[in-house]
């Protein structure tokens, strides 16, 4: 499985600012983190594929009071999997989602990396379903700490 540390770096993690934010602004901010990723071949094509419209890919996790949104695109606009993460502790209200979205993960991947994508999404879902782990992520004070928490979880620590 692909390592979280190879997908995320501190400059690909957004810890929200003050005040409420619209779904479009939240996703655009997270997608923007990918602009300088060396695996991005066509920024415009990637950004277009990750934009959310009426039906954002959001899901309320069973037993959780928040949701996660994972805009993703299989595209030749990237030469390897790329991921940006946004944490919105106050939550972002997406239409059709019964609870606020606390985490947004934007992922671009070449079509051949579908298995890696599914493994990463499975890892993130398992992590976020663990109340103690998710609380640790929610309270992280820096992007470095967020990355450390996710890497430790993937390593089984």
Backbone torsions as a table, in degrees:
resi	resn	phi	psi	omega
1	UNK	NA	146.8	179.2
2	UNK	-68.0	139.7	-177.9
3	UNK	-80.9	136.1	176.3
4	UNK	-55.3	-37.8	-178.6
5	UNK	-64.8	-20.1	176.1
6	UNK	-88.0	-15.4	179.0
7	UNK	-96.2	-38.0	-175.9
8	UNK	-112.8	146.2	169.8
9	UNK	-140.3	168.3	-174.9
10	UNK	-58.5	-29.3	179.7
11	UNK	-82.5	2.8	175.7
12	UNK	-113.0	14.8	179.9
13	UNK	-122.9	126.4	179.3
14	UNK	-109.2	123.7	171.7
15	UNK	-105.4	116.4	-166.8
16	UNK	-51.8	157.5	173.4
17	UNK	-91.4	-165.6	-176.8
18	UNK	-82.1	154.4	172.9
19	UNK	84.4	163.4	179.4
20	UNK	-70.7	153.2	-179.2
21	UNK	-134.7	146.5	178.9
22	UNK	-77.4	157.8	177.4
23	UNK	-56.6	-44.1	-178.8
24	UNK	-62.9	-43.3	-179.7
25	UNK	-66.1	-38.5	-179.4
26	UNK	-65.4	-48.3	-179.6
27	UNK	-65.9	-42.3	178.7
28	UNK	-59.3	-40.5	179.3
29	UNK	-63.8	-41.5	-179.3
30	UNK	-71.8	-42.5	177.2
31	UNK	-59.4	-38.5	-179.9
32	UNK	-58.5	-25.9	178.8
33	UNK	-64.9	-20.0	-176.1
34	UNK	-89.1	-8.4	-173.6
35	UNK	-52.6	-40.6	-175.2
36	UNK	-98.5	8.3	179.3
37	UNK	-65.6	130.2	-177.2
38	UNK	-63.9	-17.0	178.1
39	UNK	-82.3	-8.3	-178.9
40	UNK	-82.6	119.1	179.9
41	UNK	-91.9	-44.1	179.8
42	UNK	-129.1	100.8	-178.8
43	UNK	-59.9	-46.0	-176.3
44	UNK	-60.9	-43.9	-179.6
45	UNK	-66.3	-42.1	178.3
46	UNK	-63.3	-49.6	-178.8
47	UNK	-60.4	-39.7	178.3
48	UNK	-64.3	-41.3	-179.9
49	UNK	-68.9	-25.5	-178.2
50	UNK	-95.7	-4.4	180.0
51	UNK	-67.5	146.9	-179.4
52	UNK	-106.1	141.3	176.8
53	UNK	-110.8	-137.9	-178.7
54	UNK	-63.7	-36.0	-175.3
55	UNK	-110.2	82.2	177.6
56	UNK	-74.9	144.3	-179.6
57	UNK	-77.2	75.8	-177.8
58	UNK	-113.3	147.0	178.4
59	UNK	-145.5	132.7	172.3
60	UNK	-80.9	124.7	-179.6
61	UNK	-77.7	134.6	-179.0
62	UNK	-54.2	129.0	178.1
63	UNK	81.6	5.9	-178.5
64	UNK	-115.4	152.1	179.1
65	UNK	-96.7	19.8	-179.9
66	UNK	-144.1	169.5	177.7
67	UNK	-122.9	169.0	175.4
68	UNK	-125.4	145.4	178.4
69	UNK	-122.3	127.8	-177.2
70	UNK	-128.2	76.6	172.4
71	UNK	-63.5	133.1	-178.9
72	UNK	-147.6	156.1	178.6
73	UNK	-147.8	134.4	171.8
74	UNK	-92.8	119.9	-170.2
75	UNK	-156.6	156.3	172.8
76	UNK	-87.6	9.6	177.0
77	UNK	-76.6	-7.5	178.4
78	UNK	-130.4	148.6	178.5
79	UNK	-96.0	-7.9	177.4
80	UNK	-159.2	168.0	-179.0
81	UNK	-65.6	137.7	176.3
82	UNK	-127.4	147.4	-179.4
83	UNK	-147.9	137.8	171.7
84	UNK	-123.1	150.2	-177.8
85	UNK	-130.6	139.4	173.2
86	UNK	-126.3	135.6	176.2
87	UNK	-113.0	126.5	-178.2
88	UNK	-127.3	87.1	-172.6
89	UNK	-57.9	-38.7	178.9
90	UNK	-73.1	-19.1	178.2
91	UNK	89.7	149.7	177.3
92	UNK	-115.7	130.4	-178.1
93	UNK	-88.8	108.7	176.3
94	UNK	-98.1	139.1	178.2
95	UNK	-59.5	133.0	177.4
96	UNK	85.7	-4.2	179.1
97	UNK	-103.5	124.5	-172.1
98	UNK	-71.1	-19.6	179.6
99	UNK	-131.2	160.1	-178.9
100	UNK	-65.9	146.1	176.1
101	UNK	-83.3	123.3	-179.7
102	UNK	-98.9	-28.2	-177.1
103	UNK	-130.6	136.1	175.6
104	UNK	-123.9	124.9	175.9
105	UNK	-118.8	115.2	177.6
106	UNK	-100.8	125.1	-174.0
107	UNK	-129.6	130.1	171.8
108	UNK	-116.8	136.5	-178.4
109	UNK	-146.9	147.0	172.4
110	UNK	-66.7	149.4	-178.4
111	UNK	-53.0	-31.1	-177.5
112	UNK	-73.5	-8.9	-176.3
113	UNK	-101.2	24.5	-176.8
114	UNK	-58.7	-41.3	-179.8
115	UNK	-63.7	-40.1	177.8
116	UNK	-64.3	-41.1	178.4
117	UNK	-59.2	-48.3	-179.2
118	UNK	-62.4	-37.4	178.5
119	UNK	-65.9	-41.4	179.6
120	UNK	-66.4	-44.7	178.8
121	UNK	-62.7	-40.5	176.8
122	UNK	-61.5	-43.1	177.8
123	UNK	-61.0	-47.1	-179.2
124	UNK	-62.9	-41.1	179.6
125	UNK	-64.5	-45.2	177.3
126	UNK	-60.5	-42.1	-180.0
127	UNK	-61.3	-51.3	-174.8
128	UNK	-68.6	-22.9	177.5
129	UNK	-77.4	-11.2	178.9
130	UNK	-90.4	106.9	-175.2
131	UNK	-54.3	-41.1	-179.5
132	UNK	-66.1	-44.2	179.3
133	UNK	-65.6	-45.1	-179.0
134	UNK	-63.6	-38.1	178.3
135	UNK	-63.2	-38.3	177.4
136	UNK	-61.9	-42.7	178.5
137	UNK	-66.9	-41.0	179.8
138	UNK	-61.0	-34.6	-176.2
139	UNK	-94.1	-3.3	179.6
140	UNK	-57.8	135.5	-175.5
141	UNK	-96.2	-5.0	-180.0
142	UNK	-147.9	160.4	176.3
143	UNK	-63.0	-35.9	178.1
144	UNK	-60.5	-41.4	-180.0
145	UNK	-67.6	-40.5	176.8
146	UNK	-58.0	-47.9	-179.9
147	UNK	-61.8	-43.3	178.9
148	UNK	-59.3	-43.2	-179.5
149	UNK	-62.5	-46.6	-179.0
150	UNK	-66.8	-40.0	179.0
151	UNK	-64.8	-42.9	177.6
152	UNK	-61.1	-42.8	-180.0
153	UNK	-62.2	-45.3	-179.4
154	UNK	-62.7	-33.6	-180.0
155	UNK	-79.4	-6.0	179.1
156	UNK	81.6	21.4	-178.5
157	UNK	-97.4	NA	NA
